[in-house]
Amino acid sequence: MRQTLIRTLFLISGIFFVLLGIIGLLLPLVPTTPFLLVATFCFSRSSERLHQYLLNNRWFGHYIRNWEEHGIIPLKAKLFASSMMLIMISYPLLFLSFHYGLKALAAATVIFALWYVWSKPSTRPLPADKESESTLK
């Protein structure tokens, strides 16, 4: 009974995050990829069929597979995410008047997010045999 409830909650959450991802496709400044990654996680816990559907989707399946298998964030995505974060945080920090503690918290959050994004690899790691060949040359 408990397992069924948990699977159902993951399934509902997965559907919810897919809907948010679709909204992100339609509205500027609303991200798509993070919502689809969370949906993929939820479906991996609730519905193998929906999980495989997202992994094999022709538009974004390779991004999800690269994230699941290697934790990859492509360079283009890193640049876009970084520029959006900096643009979105600049106006409130520079031109709006609110408590300096809140400004510091917002800046720290963006700095942490930037660190996280840039700490992930941009490309797949070399296979072990090619890696040893490149170090020998």
N, C-alpha and C positions, 0 to 999 in steps of 0.2 A: 504493500500500500504506500509506504513512504517513498520507495524508489519510483513508483509511478507518478507520485506528486512532484518529485524533484525533476524527473524527465519532462513532465508537462510544463513545469515552470521554465525549464531551459528551452523547450520548444517555443513557448509563447514569447520568451525573451528574444530568441533568435529571429522570429518573425518581426517583432517590434524593431530590432536593430536593422533588419533588411529594409523595412519601411523607412527608417531614418536615413539609411544609405541612399535609397531612391530619392528621398527629398533632397539629399545632398547633391545628387546629380542635377536636380532642377533649379536649386537655389544657389546663387553665388555666395561664397564665404562659409557655406556649411560643408563640413568634410564628408566624404563618402567612405574612404578606405578604413578609417578606424571603426566605423559602425559595421562594415562588412567583416572585419577581422573579429569583432566581438560576436557577430552573428555566427561566423564559422565556428568559433569556440563553443557557443551554445548548441549548435547543431551537432558538433562532435560528441556532445554529452546526451543528445536526445534523439536525433534522427540521422542515421548514416546516409540515407538517400538524399536528404537536403544538404548534408555536409559535402557529399560527393558532387552534388549539383553546383555548389559554390566553387569547389576546387577545380571543376572542369568547365566552368563558364568561359566562353571564348574571349570576353572583354577583360575580365579582371582575375580569372582563375590562376594565371601564372604568378601574379603578385601575391595572392594568398598562399599558394604553394611555396614560393620563395620565402615568405615570412615564416610559415610553419616549419619548413625544413632547415632553413639556414638563418633566420632572423634578419633577412635582407630588407633594407629600405633603399630603393634606387636613388641615385644621385639627383635625378630630376625631381623626385618627390621630396628629397631633403631640402633642395633649394626652394621649391615652391612653399613647403611648410614653413621654412625659416622666414622667408620674406613675408608670408601672411601673418605669422606670429608677430614679427617686428612692426609691421604696418598697423596691425590691430591694437597693439599695446602702446604705440607711440602717441597717438592722439590723447587718450585719457591721461597718460603719465605727464605729458607736456602741457596740455591746455585745460584740463579739468581740475577743479579744486576739490580735493577730498583728503582725508587723513593720510599723513605720510606713512603710517604703518600699513595701511591698505595698499598704497602705491608700492611699498617695499615688498609686500606679499605678492602682488601681481607681477612685479619684476622678477622676484625669485622663482615664481611658478614658470614664467616664460624661460628663464635661464635654465631651470631644471629640464623643461621640455626640449629645449634646444640641445642640451647636453645629451639627453636620451636619444634623440633622433640622430645626432652626429656620432654617437658611440656605436651605432649599429653598422655592420658592413654594407657596402653598396653593390658588391658583386659576389657571386658564388666563390667559395674557396676552391683553390686548385685541387684536383685529385691527388692523392698521396704520391703516386708514381711520378706525376709531372712536377710536383713540388720538390721531390728529391733531385730530379733532373735539373731544375732551374738553380738549385743551390750548388750543384757540382760545376756549373759553367762559369 
